[in-house]
């Protein structure tokens, strides 16, 4: 029995885009009779070292004391995790078909080293594009290995996955050859998409409901979104539901209290199944200063929620301003407020028209089953050439 081994620094402990795609893709690959093992971390001794999911996925967790992100104060934690993962791979190398890295962190170094020393083919999927893309980040001095480490990864990995054109160009800019870069998008579970719900009318005619769905992190700029709602609250009847958690959550909650927005902005926490709340929303808002191909964005569009997003990597690949969503021109408070006002003033017929086109575009191009088949084809190619 041979395994495809997924390497993701964290898995269930956070619900970021890389982790969602790792889980969703792994489940689909199991349906195609692939044996999947996910190597990840555990920050809590009480979590099982190894477990077999009902979906057929095996999850193996190596303990470390902090998230193994290989930066700053987390460097020792990253080495603790990376050492365990590398030794496990060496011990089980005869059972491994290939290594599939989700977002380039310490897991990328582990897989590249295994490719060099044990001749195990590796695939590296980048999570972010733009000025702070994965390939840029792992070359920084705070990542210890710096440019030499980045070059080691770029030299020894077999294939790099770009989910957007921006990420593709980032890789080319660092010298990765065309034939080692594959454009494969993230996917959406279309079994959750309900056409009846997409064709709904707004539940409250005079209120436009926005949803923020994702980690509450610095680069997501939720504070800017909250400030923008403060600008508009006396002009348009709008509300914002924040779904997710993260290190900036407390600061965002305090900002809501400071601005007196408790009746406008609502924190919902983590919701494992966001689809019911998406169907109750009119607009999906995201003002990040960097992204890959956002899972939350794809899910929202599939559900007929009009996206209102910053023009960063991924957004311009799938969103046409005014046709399948609204692009935010800039990342200042007034820029975001202007985009929100455009949506708040939009006739309901136009909201529904954009929502329908957004859903049709995602359904036609981002089905997770289609994405899984692209990976299966790639796996066969990588193995035959290794």
C-alpha positions as CSV (number, residue, x, y, z in Angstrom):
1,X,0.0,0.0,0.0
2,X,1.4,3.4,-1.1
3,X,0.5,6.7,0.4
4,X,0.2,10.3,-0.7
5,X,1.4,12.3,2.3
6,X,0.0,15.8,2.9
7,X,2.2,18.1,5.0
8,X,0.4,21.0,6.7
9,X,1.8,22.7,9.8
10,X,-1.6,22.9,11.4
11,X,-4.9,21.2,10.6
12,X,-8.0,21.2,12.8
13,X,-6.5,23.6,15.3
14,X,-7.1,26.4,12.9
15,X,-9.5,26.8,10.0
16,X,-7.5,28.7,7.5
17,X,-7.7,28.3,3.7
18,X,-4.7,26.0,3.4
19,X,-6.2,23.7,6.0
20,X,-9.7,23.7,4.4
21,X,-8.3,22.8,1.0
22,X,-6.0,20.1,2.4
23,X,-9.0,18.5,4.1
24,X,-11.4,18.8,1.2
25,X,-8.9,17.6,-1.4
26,X,-7.8,14.7,0.7
27,X,-11.4,13.5,1.2
28,X,-12.0,13.6,-2.6
29,X,-8.8,11.7,-3.3
30,X,-9.8,9.0,-0.9
31,X,-13.0,8.6,-3.0
32,X,-10.7,7.9,-5.9
33,X,-9.1,5.1,-3.9
34,X,-6.0,7.0,-2.9
35,X,-4.5,6.4,0.5
36,X,-4.0,9.7,2.3
37,X,-1.9,10.5,5.3
38,X,-1.9,14.1,6.7
39,X,1.2,15.0,8.7
40,X,0.5,17.9,11.0
41,X,1.1,19.3,14.5
42,X,-0.5,19.0,17.9
43,X,0.0,21.7,20.5
44,X,-2.0,19.7,23.1
45,X,-0.8,16.4,24.5
46,X,-4.4,15.3,24.8
47,X,-4.8,15.2,21.1
48,X,-4.3,11.7,19.6
49,X,-0.9,11.1,17.9
50,X,-2.6,9.2,15.2
51,X,-6.2,8.8,14.1
52,X,-8.3,7.4,11.3
53,X,-11.1,9.6,10.1
54,X,-14.5,8.3,9.0
55,X,-13.6,9.8,5.6
56,X,-10.7,7.3,5.3
57,X,-8.0,9.9,5.9
58,X,-5.3,9.1,8.4
59,X,-4.0,12.0,10.5
60,X,-0.6,11.9,12.2
61,X,0.3,14.7,14.6
62,X,3.8,15.5,16.0
63,X,3.8,17.5,19.2
64,X,5.5,20.9,19.4
65,X,4.9,23.7,21.9
66,X,3.9,26.4,19.4
67,X,2.7,26.6,15.8
68,X,5.5,25.4,13.6
69,X,5.7,28.4,11.3
70,X,9.5,28.8,11.2
71,X,9.7,32.5,12.0
72,X,10.9,34.6,14.9
73,X,10.2,33.1,18.3
74,X,8.6,30.0,16.7
75,X,11.9,28.7,15.1
76,X,12.6,26.1,17.9
77,X,9.0,24.8,17.7
78,X,9.4,24.5,14.0
79,X,12.5,22.5,14.2
80,X,11.0,20.2,16.8
81,X,8.1,19.5,14.5
82,X,10.1,19.4,11.3
83,X,12.6,16.9,12.8
84,X,9.8,14.5,13.8
85,X,8.1,14.8,10.4
86,X,11.4,14.2,8.5
87,X,12.3,11.1,10.5
88,X,8.8,9.7,10.0
89,X,9.1,10.2,6.3
90,X,12.5,8.5,6.1
91,X,11.3,5.6,8.2
92,X,8.3,5.1,5.9
93,X,9.8,6.2,2.6
94,X,9.1,2.9,0.8
95,X,5.4,3.3,1.5
96,X,5.2,6.9,0.2
97,X,4.3,7.8,-3.4
98,X,4.8,11.5,-3.1
99,X,4.7,14.4,-0.7
100,X,2.2,17.3,-1.1
101,X,3.0,20.5,0.8
102,X,0.2,22.9,1.7
103,X,1.6,26.4,2.0
104,X,5.4,26.9,2.2
105,X,6.7,26.9,5.8
106,X,8.9,24.4,7.6
107,X,6.9,21.7,5.8
108,X,8.5,22.9,2.5
109,X,12.0,22.3,3.9
110,X,11.1,18.9,5.2
111,X,9.6,17.8,1.8
112,X,12.5,19.3,-0.2
113,X,15.1,17.5,2.0
114,X,13.2,14.2,1.6
115,X,13.1,14.7,-2.2
116,X,16.9,15.2,-2.2
117,X,18.0,12.5,0.2
118,X,15.3,9.9,-0.3
119,X,14.2,10.6,-3.9
120,X,10.6,11.0,-2.9
121,X,8.8,13.4,-5.4
122,X,7.3,16.5,-3.8
123,X,4.6,19.0,-4.8
124,X,4.5,22.4,-3.2
125,X,1.3,24.4,-3.2
126,X,1.6,28.1,-2.4
127,X,-0.9,29.8,-0.2
128,X,-0.3,33.5,-0.9
129,X,0.6,35.7,-3.9
130,X,1.8,39.2,-4.3
131,X,4.6,41.0,-2.5
132,X,4.4,38.7,0.5
133,X,3.9,35.4,-1.3
134,X,5.1,32.2,0.2
135,X,8.2,32.0,-1.9
136,X,9.2,35.5,-0.8
137,X,8.4,34.9,2.9
138,X,10.6,31.7,3.3
139,X,13.5,33.6,1.9
140,X,13.5,36.2,4.7
141,X,16.2,36.2,7.3
142,X,13.8,35.6,10.2
143,X,13.1,32.2,8.6
144,X,16.7,31.4,9.5
145,X,17.6,29.6,6.3
146,X,17.0,32.8,4.3
147,X,17.7,32.9,0.6
148,X,19.8,29.7,0.7
149,X,16.9,27.9,2.2
150,X,14.5,29.2,-0.3
151,X,16.8,28.2,-3.1
152,X,17.1,24.7,-1.6
153,X,13.3,24.4,-1.7
154,X,13.0,25.8,-5.3
155,X,15.8,23.5,-6.5
156,X,14.7,20.2,-5.0
157,X,10.8,20.3,-5.2
158,X,9.5,18.6,-8.3
159,X,6.4,20.8,-9.0
160,X,4.9,24.0,-7.6
161,X,1.2,24.7,-7.6
162,X,-0.1,28.2,-8.3
163,X,-3.7,28.8,-7.6
164,X,-3.6,32.2,-9.3
165,X,-1.8,34.0,-12.1
166,X,-0.2,36.2,-9.6
167,X,1.4,33.3,-7.8
168,X,2.4,31.8,-11.1
169,X,4.3,35.1,-11.9
170,X,5.8,35.2,-8.4
171,X,7.3,31.7,-9.0
172,X,8.6,32.7,-12.5
173,X,10.2,35.8,-10.9
174,X,12.2,33.6,-8.6
175,X,13.5,31.5,-11.5
176,X,11.2,28.5,-11.4
177,X,10.8,27.0,-14.9
178,X,7.4,27.0,-16.7
179,X,7.3,23.2,-16.8
180,X,7.6,23.0,-13.0
181,X,4.6,25.3,-12.3
182,X,1.1,24.0,-12.6
183,X,-2.0,26.3,-12.4
184,X,-4.6,24.4,-10.4
185,X,-7.3,26.4,-8.5
186,X,-8.8,25.7,-5.1
187,X,-12.1,23.9,-5.2
188,X,-15.6,24.2,-3.7
189,X,-17.8,21.4,-2.5
190,X,-20.7,22.0,-4.9
191,X,-22.9,19.5,-3.2
192,X,-23.6,22.2,-0.7
193,X,-24.8,24.7,-3.3
194,X,-28.6,25.1,-3.4
195,X,-30.0,26.9,-6.4
196,X,-33.2,27.7,-4.5
197,X,-31.3,29.6,-1.8
198,X,-29.2,31.4,-4.5
199,X,-32.4,32.7,-6.1
200,X,-33.7,34.0,-2.8
201,X,-34.8,37.6,-2.2
202,X,-33.2,39.6,0.6
203,X,-34.8,38.7,3.9
204,X,-35.0,42.3,5.2
205,X,-35.6,44.7,2.3
206,X,-34.1,47.8,3.9
207,X,-31.0,46.1,5.5
208,X,-27.9,44.9,3.7
209,X,-26.2,42.1,5.5
210,X,-22.4,41.7,5.0
211,X,-20.4,38.7,6.2
212,X,-16.7,38.4,7.0
213,X,-15.6,34.8,6.9
214,X,-12.1,33.8,7.8
215,X,-9.2,34.2,10.3
216,X,-9.1,37.4,12.2
217,X,-5.4,38.2,11.4
218,X,-3.5,41.4,10.8
219,X,-3.3,41.0,7.0
220,X,-7.1,40.5,6.8
221,X,-7.7,44.2,7.7
222,X,-10.9,43.6,9.7
223,X,-10.2,46.7,11.7
224,X,-10.4,48.8,8.5
225,X,-13.7,47.1,7.6
226,X,-15.1,47.9,11.1
227,X,-14.0,51.6,10.8
228,X,-15.7,51.7,7.4
229,X,-19.0,50.5,8.8
230,X,-18.7,53.2,11.4
231,X,-18.5,55.8,8.7
232,X,-21.7,54.5,7.1
233,X,-23.9,53.5,10.0
234,X,-25.8,56.8,10.1
235,X,-26.3,56.8,6.3
236,X,-27.2,53.3,5.3
237,X,-28.9,50.4,7.1
238,X,-26.1,47.8,7.1
239,X,-24.8,45.1,9.4
240,X,-21.7,42.9,9.5
241,X,-21.5,39.3,10.8
242,X,-17.9,38.2,11.6
243,X,-17.4,34.5,11.4
244,X,-14.0,33.2,12.6
245,X,-11.4,33.8,15.2
246,X,-7.7,34.8,15.5
247,X,-5.1,36.8,17.2
248,X,-6.6,40.1,16.3
249,X,-10.1,39.2,17.5
250,X,-9.8,41.0,20.9
251,X,-8.6,44.2,19.3
252,X,-11.4,44.1,16.8
253,X,-14.0,43.5,19.6
254,X,-12.6,46.4,21.5
255,X,-12.8,48.6,18.4
256,X,-16.5,47.8,18.0
257,X,-17.2,48.8,21.5
258,X,-15.1,52.0,21.2
259,X,-17.0,53.0,18.1
260,X,-20.4,52.0,19.5
261,X,-21.1,49.5,16.8
262,X,-22.5,46.7,18.9
263,X,-25.9,46.9,17.0
264,X,-24.1,46.8,13.7
265,X,-21.2,44.4,14.0
266,X,-21.7,40.9,15.4
267,X,-19.0,38.3,16.3
268,X,-20.3,34.8,15.6
269,X,-17.1,32.8,16.4
270,X,-16.0,29.8,14.5
271,X,-18.8,28.1,12.5
272,X,-17.8,24.7,11.1
273,X,-20.5,24.8,8.4
274,X,-20.7,28.4,7.1
275,X,-23.2,27.7,4.3
276,X,-26.4,28.4,6.2
277,X,-25.1,31.8,7.3
278,X,-23.8,32.5,3.8
279,X,-27.3,32.0,2.4
280,X,-28.6,34.5,4.9
281,X,-26.1,37.2,3.7
282,X,-26.2,39.7,0.8
283,X,-22.5,40.6,0.5
284,X,-19.2,38.9,1.4
285,X,-16.5,41.4,2.4
286,X,-12.7,41.0,2.4
287,X,-10.1,43.8,2.5
288,X,-6.9,41.7,2.8
289,X,-3.6,43.1,1.7
290,X,-2.6,39.7,0.5
291,X,-4.4,36.5,-0.4
292,X,-4.1,33.4,-2.6
293,X,-7.3,32.1,-4.0
294,X,-9.6,32.5,-1.0
295,X,-11.7,29.5,0.0
296,X,-14.2,31.8,1.7
297,X,-14.5,33.9,-1.4
298,X,-15.2,30.9,-3.6
299,X,-17.8,29.5,-1.1
300,X,-19.5,32.8,-0.8
301,X,-19.7,33.3,-4.6
302,X,-21.0,29.7,-5.1
303,X,-23.8,30.5,-2.6
304,X,-24.8,33.6,-4.5
305,X,-23.3,36.1,-2.0
306,X,-22.0,39.2,-3.8
307,X,-18.2,39.5,-3.1
308,X,-16.8,42.9,-2.1
309,X,-13.0,42.3,-2.0
310,X,-9.7,44.1,-2.3
311,X,-7.9,43.7,-5.6
312,X,-5.2,41.3,-4.6
313,X,-3.9,37.9,-5.8
314,X,-6.8,35.7,-6.7
315,X,-9.5,38.3,-6.7
316,X,-8.8,39.7,-10.2
317,X,-8.5,36.1,-11.5
318,X,-12.1,35.3,-10.8
319,X,-13.9,38.5,-10.2
320,X,-15.0,41.1,-12.8
321,X,-15.9,44.4,-11.2
322,X,-19.6,45.2,-11.5
323,X,-20.4,41.8,-13.2
324,X,-19.5,39.1,-10.6
325,X,-18.7,41.3,-7.7
326,X,-17.3,44.6,-6.4
327,X,-13.5,45.3,-6.2
328,X,-12.3,47.7,-3.5
329,X,-10.0,50.3,-5.0
330,X,-7.4,50.8,-2.3
331,X,-7.1,49.6,1.3
332,X,-7.9,52.7,3.3
333,X,-11.0,53.2,5.4
334,X,-12.6,55.5,2.9
335,X,-11.9,53.1,0.0
336,X,-13.7,50.3,1.9
337,X,-16.5,52.6,3.0
338,X,-17.1,53.7,-0.6
339,X,-17.4,50.1,-1.8
340,X,-19.8,49.3,1.1
341,X,-21.9,52.3,0.2
342,X,-22.0,51.2,-3.4
343,X,-23.4,47.8,-2.3
344,X,-25.9,49.4,0.2
345,X,-27.3,51.6,-2.5
346,X,-27.5,48.9,-5.1
347,X,-31.0,48.0,-6.3
348,X,-32.0,44.5,-5.1
349,X,-32.5,43.4,-8.8
350,X,-28.9,44.2,-9.5
351,X,-27.7,42.5,-6.3
352,X,-29.5,39.3,-7.5
353,X,-28.1,39.6,-11.0
354,X,-24.5,39.8,-9.8
355,X,-25.1,37.1,-7.3
356,X,-26.4,34.7,-10.0
357,X,-23.4,35.4,-12.3
358,X,-20.9,35.0,-9.5
359,X,-22.4,31.6,-8.5
360,X,-22.5,30.4,-12.1
361,X,-18.9,31.3,-12.6
362,X,-17.7,29.4,-9.5
363,X,-19.9,26.4,-10.2
364,X,-18.5,26.2,-13.8
365,X,-14.8,26.5,-12.9
366,X,-14.1,25.5,-9.3
367,X,-15.7,22.2,-8.5
368,X,-13.6,20.3,-6.0
369,X,-14.2,17.0,-8.0
370,X,-12.7,18.6,-11.1
371,X,-9.8,20.0,-9.1
372,X,-9.1,16.5,-7.5
373,X,-8.9,15.0,-11.0
374,X,-6.3,17.6,-12.1
375,X,-4.2,16.5,-9.1
376,X,-4.6,12.9,-9.9
377,X,-3.3,13.5,-13.4
378,X,-0.4,15.5,-12.0
379,X,0.5,12.8,-9.5
380,X,0.7,10.3,-12.3
381,X,3.0,12.6,-14.3
382,X,5.2,13.4,-11.3
383,X,5.7,9.7,-10.4
384,X,6.4,8.7,-13.9
385,X,9.1,11.3,-14.2
386,X,10.8,10.7,-10.8
